[in-house]
Amino acid sequence: MTPLSRRALIGMTAVALTAGVTLNAALATPALATGPETTYLVLAPQGHSTSNAIARVSAAGGTVVANYSQIGVLVVRSTNPAFETAASGAGVEAVASTAALGTPLDESGTLGTVESTVQAATGDPTGEPLFGLQWDMPQIDVPQAHAVTTGSPEIVVGVLDSGISSTHPDLASQIAKDKSASCLGGVVDTSEAAWNPTTSDHGTHVAGTIAAAINGVGVTGVAPGVKVASVKVVNDAGFIYPEAAVCGFIWAANHGMQITNNSYFIDPWEFNCRNDARQRPVWQAVQRAIRYAQNQGVLNIASAGNSNVDLQHKFIDDSSPNDGSSPVEIREINGACLDLPAEAPGVVTVSAVGTQRLKSYYSSYGQGVVDVSAPGGDTRQPDPTVSTIANAVLSTTFNTVTRVNGWGYKQGTSMAAPHAAGVAALALSAHPNLQPGALASFLEGTSEALPCPAGVYDPRPGLPQFQAECSGGSRNGFYGAGEVNAFAAVS
């Protein structure tokens, strides 16, 4: 997946303020109709102040709940049914309601759980009680990398997800609490309760893969010496809204995070089409936020998705929107339609492999889209006729019903991305002067190339929906530059 930036000028301030006063007077209406409160993204022209947009929002009966002036994006709430039309005009590039743009988190749930003993910490990651079940760590040479470095505590990986359990014994010491926040509704809330999980432990599992501690209990992370920050963008209903994602990227950028992990996609259509008037403002806002983060020194890493689709080629999407907001639309997905944030420029997009280092049956792919691959688990490798839970990825979990911390298996590209994020954190610890673009290139350059399978890849015989064709040579559509390698990244 892939990221973006913004600017402003001084001599126009007086003019902008004067224009704002004029707009207030010109746009004010005696009475506005009232409907349900709706959230909107309002975009000022790129590189311009948001002052005129704020004036139009006020005149149209809206309230600004967040002003991301760095990128010219406002998060607005209004009960005016005609708000989009009323707020449009000079000083506003685009307005879009986000009411039907909540995306369900793409997760498989916990496939199985395990218990952990507690023992004296040895300082050796391979000595952690459950390390023997972590096939994914030796596969990318994590033990060898840890002999060089387990990561620097100065490195903070932002986990844009469903929250991280701050009481988990493998994570309590690993969380940068001063950099954690909820971004739900596009508004920052730094209270610990706000950024903890409520209905999903997806973010807790992701965080464990990145940085679970070496402490004599449970598992080890790829980079147990670094810190993670919980940036909550998934609401209690399990949806990610674009205003939360925008908030998350800006928060990470402004709070010294060098890497973010994004194991989700934005928009219930799964693919955001820039030529669709309903979706273009979302694309623009997210692009601006990603570019801003990148320019502030953040490398954004994202999962490729679990739909087994070729992201390079056109196809028919016949299952979206998937949030129940409106009837399913049959759409041809073409070059104007991208999976956000995975396909945004600058984001490192990660596909998933299983224990046999073959593409996981569910993983999406695409030549020129996938940058690297990483262990995401595949319960159907090596035997497609048998589901082997132990071949998913073991990490930290949190039962949101019983409120009990634990360890369990999940699989998905959501599990692959944090492996790549952890390796990037190790690389940055060993090579601290790498800027985002150089770090992305370094991550690719130290990956181990994996060849395309011959012919049609058929990982689940009898289920043609999982068939796929790989294109390319040493860099290809299934694996990008190859599977990330922790030892090569720190050497």
Backbone torsions as a table, in degrees:
resi	resn	phi	psi	omega
1	MET	NA	179.6	-164.6
2	THR	-159.6	151.6	-162.9
3	PRO	-124.4	-167.9	-162.7
4	LEU	-166.1	-162.2	-173.3
5	SER	-163.8	-170.2	-178.9
6	ARG	-166.8	178.5	-179.4
7	ARG	-167.8	174.7	179.7
8	ALA	-162.2	172.4	-173.8
9	LEU	-138.2	163.6	-166.5
10	ILE	-101.1	-41.4	-173.5
11	GLY	-64.6	-10.8	-177.7
12	MET	-94.6	-0.2	-173.6
13	THR	-62.0	-48.6	-178.4
14	ALA	-62.6	-40.9	178.6
15	VAL	-62.4	-43.2	-178.7
16	ALA	-63.3	-40.8	-179.8
17	LEU	-66.8	-41.4	178.6
18	THR	-62.9	-42.6	179.4
19	ALA	-63.0	-36.3	-179.8
20	GLY	-63.2	-41.6	179.0
21	VAL	-63.9	-42.7	-180.0
22	THR	-62.3	-42.4	-179.5
23	LEU	-62.2	-42.3	179.6
24	ASN	-57.2	-42.8	-177.9
25	ALA	-71.1	-41.2	-175.0
26	ALA	-72.6	-33.5	-173.0
27	LEU	-94.0	-12.7	-177.8
28	ALA	-59.5	139.1	178.5
29	THR	-121.9	149.6	-177.6
30	PRO	-57.2	-40.7	-178.7
31	ALA	-155.6	139.1	179.9
32	LEU	-108.7	142.4	176.1
33	ALA	-64.3	157.1	-177.1
34	THR	-122.0	134.6	176.5
35	GLY	-138.9	-165.6	178.1
36	PRO	-67.0	147.1	178.4
37	GLU	-66.7	129.6	-176.4
38	THR	-128.1	146.8	177.5
39	THR	-97.1	139.4	-179.1
40	TYR	-130.2	151.2	164.2
41	LEU	-101.3	126.8	177.8
42	VAL	-118.3	122.9	-176.5
43	LEU	-108.6	125.2	169.0
44	ALA	-78.6	158.5	175.5
45	PRO	-54.3	139.9	-175.5
46	GLN	-56.9	130.6	179.3
47	GLY	85.5	2.2	-178.0
48	HIS	-108.8	159.8	176.0
49	SER	-64.7	154.2	176.5
50	THR	-89.3	2.9	-172.9
51	SER	-61.3	-44.1	178.5
52	ASN	-66.1	-38.7	178.0
53	ALA	-63.4	-39.7	178.3
54	ILE	-61.7	-41.3	179.2
55	ALA	-62.7	-42.4	-179.8
56	ARG	-67.0	-39.1	178.4
57	VAL	-59.8	-46.4	-179.6
58	SER	-62.4	-45.0	-179.6
59	ALA	-65.4	-27.6	-179.3
60	ALA	-87.8	4.1	177.7
61	GLY	85.8	27.5	179.3
62	GLY	-109.1	160.0	176.1
63	THR	-121.5	125.9	177.7
64	VAL	-77.8	118.4	178.8
65	VAL	-101.1	-16.6	174.8
66	ALA	-155.2	131.6	180.0
67	ASN	-117.1	101.6	176.6
68	TYR	-92.3	73.6	-173.6
69	SER	-63.9	-23.3	179.5
70	GLN	-59.5	-29.7	-176.9
71	ILE	-122.4	6.7	177.4
72	GLY	69.2	36.3	-178.3
73	VAL	-123.9	130.4	175.2
74	LEU	-110.8	140.2	167.8
75	VAL	-102.1	123.3	-170.1
76	VAL	-128.7	145.9	171.1
77	ARG	-121.6	141.5	-178.3
78	SER	-153.4	149.6	173.9
79	THR	-103.5	5.4	179.3
80	ASN	-80.2	113.5	-179.2
81	PRO	-60.4	-23.3	-178.9
82	ALA	-101.6	23.3	-172.6
83	PHE	-60.1	-44.3	-176.3
84	GLU	-56.9	-43.6	179.8
85	THR	-70.8	-43.3	-176.4
86	ALA	-66.6	-33.6	-177.0
87	ALA	-85.0	-13.2	-178.5
88	SER	-74.5	151.0	178.6
89	GLY	141.6	-163.3	-178.4
90	ALA	-56.6	133.7	-179.6
91	GLY	90.5	-7.0	179.5
92	VAL	-126.8	120.6	179.0
93	GLU	-83.2	-38.1	-177.6
94	ALA	-159.9	151.2	175.8
95	VAL	-135.0	135.0	178.1
96	ALA	-146.9	133.1	171.3
97	SER	-72.9	141.9	176.3
98	THR	-104.6	12.8	-174.8
99	ALA	-58.1	-36.8	-177.4
100	ALA	-107.1	19.0	-174.9
101	LEU	-112.1	29.0	175.0
102	GLY	-86.1	127.0	-177.4
103	THR	-104.4	127.3	176.6
104	PRO	-67.5	137.2	177.8
105	LEU	-58.5	131.4	-175.9
106	ASP	-87.2	83.9	-177.6
107	GLU	-132.8	151.7	-177.0
108	SER	-94.3	-7.4	-174.0
109	GLY	81.6	169.2	179.6
110	THR	-79.4	123.5	-175.8
111	LEU	-82.1	-23.3	-179.8
112	GLY	-176.5	156.7	-179.0
113	THR	-121.6	160.3	176.2
114	VAL	-136.1	157.8	176.4
115	GLU	-97.4	155.0	177.8
116	SER	-124.2	139.0	170.2
117	THR	-79.9	167.2	175.6
118	VAL	-116.7	130.2	-178.6
119	GLN	-143.7	171.5	179.3
120	ALA	-66.3	133.2	178.4
121	ALA	-71.0	133.2	-178.4
122	THR	-99.5	-11.8	-173.5
123	GLY	84.7	-6.3	179.2
124	ASP	-100.7	115.7	-178.4
125	PRO	-56.9	-33.0	-178.9
126	THR	-72.0	-10.3	177.7
127	GLY	-90.1	-1.7	176.8
128	GLU	-63.5	143.0	-171.2
129	PRO	-53.3	-35.2	-175.0
130	LEU	-105.3	10.3	-177.2
131	PHE	-60.5	-32.9	-179.5
132	GLY	-62.1	-18.3	178.1
133	LEU	-94.6	-3.6	-177.3
134	GLN	-94.7	72.7	178.6
135	TRP	-58.0	-27.0	-176.1
136	ASP	-67.1	-30.8	-176.6
137	MET	-71.3	-51.5	175.2
138	PRO	-61.5	-30.0	-177.1
139	GLN	-62.2	-30.0	178.6
140	ILE	-111.5	22.8	173.0
141	ASP	60.2	39.0	176.9
142	VAL	-65.3	-44.7	-180.0
143	PRO	-56.5	-41.8	178.8
144	GLN	-65.3	-38.9	178.7
145	ALA	-64.2	-38.8	-178.3
146	HIS	-66.6	-21.1	174.5
147	ALA	-69.3	-19.3	177.4
148	VAL	-95.6	-51.5	178.1
149	THR	-161.1	144.4	172.0
150	THR	-98.1	2.5	178.9
151	GLY	110.3	154.1	-179.3
152	SER	-94.0	136.1	176.9
153	PRO	-66.3	-9.4	176.5
154	GLU	-77.8	-15.1	179.4
155	ILE	-89.3	128.1	178.8
156	VAL	-122.0	125.0	176.9
157	VAL	-102.3	119.2	177.3
158	GLY	-79.8	124.1	179.1
159	VAL	-100.8	94.9	178.2
160	LEU	-80.5	102.5	-168.5
161	ASP	-164.4	-147.4	-173.6
162	SER	-94.5	10.1	-178.1
163	GLY	105.1	161.0	178.8
164	ILE	-124.6	132.9	178.0
165	SER	-67.6	114.7	-177.9
166	SER	-78.4	-5.4	179.1
167	THR	-104.4	1.1	-177.6
168	HIS	-68.3	130.6	-176.8
169	PRO	-62.2	-23.7	178.1
170	ASP	-88.7	-7.4	-173.8
171	LEU	-126.2	-18.4	-173.3
172	ALA	-55.3	-37.1	-179.0
173	SER	-86.0	-5.6	-171.8
174	GLN	-101.3	-10.6	-172.8
175	ILE	-91.1	128.7	172.4
176	ALA	-82.3	88.4	-174.1
177	LYS	-63.4	-32.3	-178.4
178	ASP	-72.1	-10.8	178.6
179	LYS	-113.1	7.2	-177.9
180	SER	-96.5	148.5	-178.0
181	ALA	-165.4	157.9	167.4
182	SER	-92.7	139.9	176.5
183	CYS	-116.1	17.4	-177.7
184	LEU	-60.8	137.8	-177.6
185	GLY	75.1	4.8	-177.8
186	GLY	79.8	8.4	-175.3
187	VAL	-119.3	134.3	-176.6
188	VAL	-77.5	133.7	173.0
189	ASP	-135.0	114.1	-174.3
190	THR	-92.9	2.9	179.6
191	SER	-64.9	143.4	-176.0
192	GLU	-59.9	-38.5	179.6
193	ALA	-62.5	-34.0	-176.1
194	ALA	-68.3	-34.9	-176.9
195	TRP	-98.3	5.3	171.5
196	ASN	-82.5	159.8	-180.0
197	PRO	-71.4	149.7	176.8
198	THR	-119.5	-53.2	-177.2
199	THR	-121.6	0.3	-179.2
200	SER	-147.1	137.0	176.5
201	ASP	-101.9	17.4	-179.6
202	HIS	-53.8	-49.4	-179.1
203	GLY	-65.0	-32.4	178.2
204	THR	-66.5	-40.8	178.2
205	HIS	-65.4	-44.4	178.5
206	VAL	-60.1	-45.6	-177.7
207	ALA	-62.3	-37.8	179.3
208	GLY	-64.2	-39.4	177.9
209	THR	-62.7	-37.0	-179.2
210	ILE	-73.8	-47.6	-164.5
211	ALA	-147.1	24.5	176.9
212	ALA	-53.4	140.8	-169.9
213	ALA	-75.0	156.6	168.7
214	ILE	-92.8	94.4	-170.2
215	ASN	-142.4	11.2	178.5
216	GLY	83.4	11.4	177.2
217	VAL	-141.4	138.6	172.7
218	GLY	70.5	-133.5	-170.4
219	VAL	-110.4	177.3	169.8
220	THR	-117.0	149.8	174.0
221	GLY	-89.3	169.1	175.9
222	VAL	-61.1	-38.8	-177.5
223	ALA	-131.0	72.1	-174.4
224	PRO	-68.7	-8.2	178.0
225	GLY	-88.2	-11.5	-178.7
226	VAL	-93.3	175.0	178.1
227	LYS	-109.3	154.9	171.6
228	VAL	-118.7	149.6	174.7
229	ALA	-119.2	133.9	177.1
230	SER	-84.2	116.9	175.0
231	VAL	-119.6	98.9	-170.6
232	LYS	-81.5	119.4	179.3
233	VAL	-123.4	0.4	-179.0
234	VAL	-106.8	122.8	-176.1
235	ASN	-82.0	179.0	-174.4
236	ASP	-63.9	-23.9	177.6
237	ALA	-84.5	-1.3	178.2
238	GLY	86.2	20.4	-178.1
239	PHE	-109.6	146.6	172.4
240	ILE	-107.4	121.5	177.1
241	TYR	-103.0	148.2	-175.0
242	PRO	-58.6	-33.4	180.0
243	GLU	-65.2	-31.4	176.9
244	ALA	-71.0	-40.4	178.5
245	ALA	-64.4	-42.8	177.7
246	VAL	-59.1	-48.0	178.3
247	CYS	-57.2	-43.3	-177.4
248	GLY	-62.3	-44.8	179.6
249	PHE	-64.8	-41.9	-180.0
250	ILE	-66.0	-43.5	179.6
251	TRP	-59.8	-47.3	179.8
252	ALA	-59.5	-43.8	-178.3
253	ALA	-64.4	-38.6	-175.8
254	ASN	-85.2	-3.3	-177.4
255	HIS	-124.9	31.2	167.2
256	GLY	70.5	22.0	176.1
257	MET	-82.2	134.2	-178.5
258	GLN	-91.5	-20.1	-176.4
259	ILE	-142.6	143.1	168.1
260	THR	-124.4	147.6	173.6
261	ASN	-110.6	129.8	-175.9
262	ASN	-128.0	91.3	-178.7
263	SER	-99.1	63.9	-177.4
264	TYR	-165.1	169.4	167.9
265	PHE	-128.6	156.7	-175.9
266	ILE	-105.0	132.8	173.8
267	ASP	102.8	128.5	-177.1
268	PRO	-67.2	-12.0	175.2
269	TRP	-82.9	-1.4	-177.0
270	GLU	66.5	-37.9	179.5
271	PHE	-118.8	120.2	-175.5
272	ASN	-89.3	117.6	-173.6
273	CYS	-98.3	118.5	-177.1
274	ARG	-68.9	-18.2	179.2
275	ASN	-93.2	9.2	176.6
276	ASP	-105.2	117.9	-175.0
277	ALA	-57.7	-29.3	179.5
278	ARG	-69.6	-29.5	-170.8
279	GLN	-107.2	-18.0	-176.4
280	ARG	-57.7	-44.9	179.6
281	PRO	-61.2	-32.9	177.5
282	VAL	-65.1	-47.4	177.4
283	TRP	-55.4	-47.3	-177.0
284	GLN	-63.2	-44.5	-177.6
285	ALA	-65.1	-45.1	180.0
286	VAL	-66.2	-41.8	177.5
287	GLN	-57.6	-45.2	-179.6
288	ARG	-61.9	-42.7	-178.2
289	ALA	-65.4	-42.8	-179.9
290	ILE	-65.7	-43.6	-179.5
291	ARG	-64.5	-39.3	177.6
292	TYR	-61.1	-45.8	179.6
293	ALA	-60.5	-43.8	-180.0
294	GLN	-60.8	-42.0	-179.3
295	ASN	-70.2	-17.3	175.5
296	GLN	-92.7	6.6	174.9
297	GLY	97.4	20.9	-178.0
298	VAL	-104.2	130.9	169.9
299	LEU	-96.9	120.7	-179.6
300	ASN	-98.4	129.2	-178.4
301	ILE	-120.2	136.8	-174.5
302	ALA	-141.0	154.3	179.4
303	SER	-82.6	148.1	-176.1
304	ALA	-76.8	-19.5	-178.8
305	GLY	106.9	158.6	-172.5
306	ASN	-110.8	27.9	-174.8
307	SER	-99.5	1.6	-177.0
308	ASN	49.0	48.2	177.1
309	VAL	-113.5	150.1	175.5
310	ASP	-83.3	104.5	-175.0
311	LEU	-70.4	-10.7	-179.6
312	GLN	-82.8	-30.6	-170.0
313	HIS	-110.7	161.2	176.2
314	LYS	-67.9	147.4	174.0
315	PHE	-159.2	175.0	-179.6
316	ILE	-101.2	124.6	174.9
317	ASP	-96.7	113.2	-178.0
318	ASP	-118.8	24.3	-178.1
319	SER	-132.9	16.2	-177.4
320	SER	-124.2	152.8	-0.6
321	PRO	-70.8	151.6	-174.6
322	ASN	-108.8	17.0	-179.5
323	ASP	-106.7	5.3	179.3
324	GLY	76.4	8.1	-176.8
325	SER	-72.7	-26.7	-179.0
326	SER	-162.0	167.8	-178.9
327	PRO	-60.3	151.4	177.8
328	VAL	-61.6	137.3	178.2
329	GLU	-111.2	136.3	175.5
330	ILE	-87.0	115.8	-175.5
331	ARG	-131.2	143.1	170.6
332	GLU	-85.3	122.5	179.4
333	ILE	-91.2	122.2	-177.4
334	ASN	-128.3	-165.1	-175.1
335	GLY	-63.4	-16.7	178.3
336	ALA	-83.6	-7.1	-176.0
337	CYS	-111.3	123.0	-175.7
338	LEU	-127.3	151.9	175.1
339	ASP	-86.5	111.6	-178.8
340	LEU	-98.4	140.2	2.1
341	PRO	-88.6	1.1	-171.6
342	ALA	-55.4	-37.7	-175.0
343	GLU	-102.4	10.5	175.7
344	ALA	-72.7	142.9	-178.8
345	PRO	-54.9	133.9	175.8
346	GLY	92.7	-14.5	179.7
347	VAL	-82.6	139.4	175.6
348	VAL	-85.2	117.2	-176.4
349	THR	-98.9	132.5	-170.8
350	VAL	-121.4	126.3	172.0
351	SER	-96.3	169.2	-174.8
352	ALA	-111.1	144.3	172.3
353	VAL	-126.5	161.8	178.5
354	GLY	-104.9	-161.5	-175.2
355	THR	-66.2	-21.4	179.5
356	GLN	-93.7	6.2	-179.6
357	ARG	60.7	34.2	172.7
358	LEU	-111.2	154.0	179.0
359	LYS	-52.7	129.8	175.0
360	SER	-61.9	142.0	-170.9
361	TYR	-57.5	-28.3	-175.6
362	TYR	-90.0	-18.4	-168.1
363	SER	-67.0	131.9	170.1
364	SER	-71.8	166.3	-170.8
365	TYR	-157.0	-176.9	176.4
366	GLY	155.5	125.5	177.0
367	GLN	-62.4	128.8	-179.0
368	GLY	82.0	-3.9	178.2
369	VAL	-109.2	-54.6	178.4
370	VAL	-72.1	128.6	-179.9
371	ASP	-95.3	-43.4	178.4
372	VAL	-146.1	168.9	173.4
373	SER	-121.8	165.0	-179.3
374	ALA	-160.7	161.6	178.9
375	PRO	-60.2	120.6	175.2
376	GLY	-120.1	-8.3	-179.1
377	GLY	89.3	150.4	175.1
378	ASP	-159.7	105.1	-177.0
379	THR	-68.1	-8.6	-180.0
380	ARG	-102.6	9.5	171.8
381	GLN	-109.4	131.8	7.5
382	PRO	-90.8	-11.4	-174.7
383	ASP	-108.3	107.1	-176.8
384	PRO	-66.9	-13.1	-178.5
385	THR	-88.8	-8.3	-176.3
386	VAL	-128.9	136.4	175.5
387	SER	-93.2	114.5	-178.3
388	THR	-110.0	102.3	-174.5
389	ILE	-60.1	-34.5	-178.3
390	ALA	-63.0	-11.3	178.2
391	ASN	-95.4	7.5	165.2
392	ALA	-85.4	-172.1	-175.9
393	VAL	-101.8	126.4	178.8
394	LEU	-90.0	129.6	177.7
395	SER	-158.2	-170.1	-176.7
396	THR	-73.9	142.2	179.5
397	THR	-133.9	167.7	177.9
398	PHE	-147.6	117.1	179.1
399	ASN	-76.5	111.1	-174.4
400	THR	-74.6	-9.9	176.5
401	VAL	-90.7	-51.6	-178.5
402	THR	-86.4	-13.4	-177.8
403	ARG	63.4	33.8	-178.5
404	VAL	-107.3	132.4	176.1
405	ASN	-80.5	153.1	179.4
406	GLY	-169.7	-156.8	179.9
407	TRP	-137.9	140.6	-178.1
408	GLY	-162.6	173.8	-175.5
409	TYR	-101.1	135.1	168.2
410	LYS	-136.6	161.8	173.6
411	GLN	-139.1	153.5	179.5
412	GLY	151.3	166.7	172.6
413	THR	-65.5	-18.2	173.3
414	SER	-61.7	-27.7	178.4
415	MET	-87.7	-24.6	179.3
416	ALA	-73.4	-44.9	-176.7
417	ALA	-55.3	-44.8	-179.7
418	PRO	-66.6	-24.9	171.9
419	HIS	-63.1	-44.3	178.0
420	ALA	-65.3	-39.8	178.6
421	ALA	-63.7	-40.1	177.7
422	GLY	-64.7	-42.2	178.0
423	VAL	-64.7	-40.3	177.1
424	ALA	-61.5	-38.4	178.6
425	ALA	-66.1	-39.4	175.7
426	LEU	-64.5	-44.1	-180.0
427	ALA	-60.1	-43.1	-179.2
428	LEU	-69.5	-31.0	176.4
429	SER	-66.1	-40.4	-179.0
430	ALA	-80.2	-25.7	-176.7
431	HIS	-133.1	73.8	-167.6
432	PRO	-67.3	-9.7	-177.4
433	ASN	-93.3	2.7	-178.6
434	LEU	-71.3	126.2	173.7
435	GLN	-85.4	165.6	-172.8
436	PRO	-49.2	-48.9	-178.7
437	GLY	-64.1	-42.0	179.3
438	ALA	-68.6	-36.4	178.4
439	LEU	-65.5	-40.8	177.3
440	ALA	-61.7	-45.3	179.0
441	SER	-63.8	-39.0	179.3
442	PHE	-65.2	-40.8	178.4
443	LEU	-60.3	-43.0	178.2
444	GLU	-68.3	-42.9	-176.0
445	GLY	-67.6	-23.3	179.3
446	THR	-99.4	4.5	177.1
447	SER	-78.6	156.4	-179.6
448	GLU	-97.0	116.9	-176.3
449	ALA	-59.9	138.0	176.6
450	LEU	-121.3	133.2	-176.0
451	PRO	-78.7	155.1	172.8
452	CYS	-64.5	138.4	170.5
453	PRO	-63.9	147.6	-179.6
454	ALA	-72.2	139.8	175.7
455	GLY	68.0	-154.1	179.0
456	VAL	-79.5	124.6	178.9
457	TYR	-77.1	123.0	-173.2
458	ASP	-130.1	75.9	-172.5
459	PRO	-75.3	-16.5	179.6
460	ARG	-131.1	76.2	-176.9
461	PRO	-50.4	134.3	-177.4
462	GLY	94.0	-9.0	178.9
463	LEU	-123.7	84.7	-173.5
464	PRO	-62.3	-18.5	179.9
465	GLN	-65.6	-13.6	179.2
466	PHE	-102.6	3.5	175.5
467	GLN	-71.7	151.8	-179.1
468	ALA	-156.8	156.3	176.6
469	GLU	-121.6	129.8	-178.3
470	CYS	-95.5	137.8	177.4
471	SER	-125.4	149.7	178.7
472	GLY	112.7	176.4	-179.3
473	GLY	-108.1	-118.9	179.3
474	SER	-64.7	-28.7	169.6
475	ARG	-109.9	120.4	-171.9
476	ASN	-140.9	177.2	-174.0
477	GLY	-70.5	-25.7	-180.0
478	PHE	-79.2	-42.7	-168.0
479	TYR	-122.9	0.2	-176.5
480	GLY	59.7	-130.5	179.2
481	ALA	-75.3	-12.1	178.1
482	GLY	131.7	-174.0	179.9
483	GLU	-81.6	132.3	-179.0
484	VAL	-57.3	148.1	-179.1
485	ASN	-134.2	114.9	-174.1
486	ALA	-65.4	-42.3	-177.0
487	PHE	-66.6	-44.8	178.4
488	ALA	-61.0	-32.8	-177.0
489	ALA	-72.3	-21.2	-179.5
490	VAL	-106.8	-2.7	-176.5
491	SER	-81.2	NA	NA
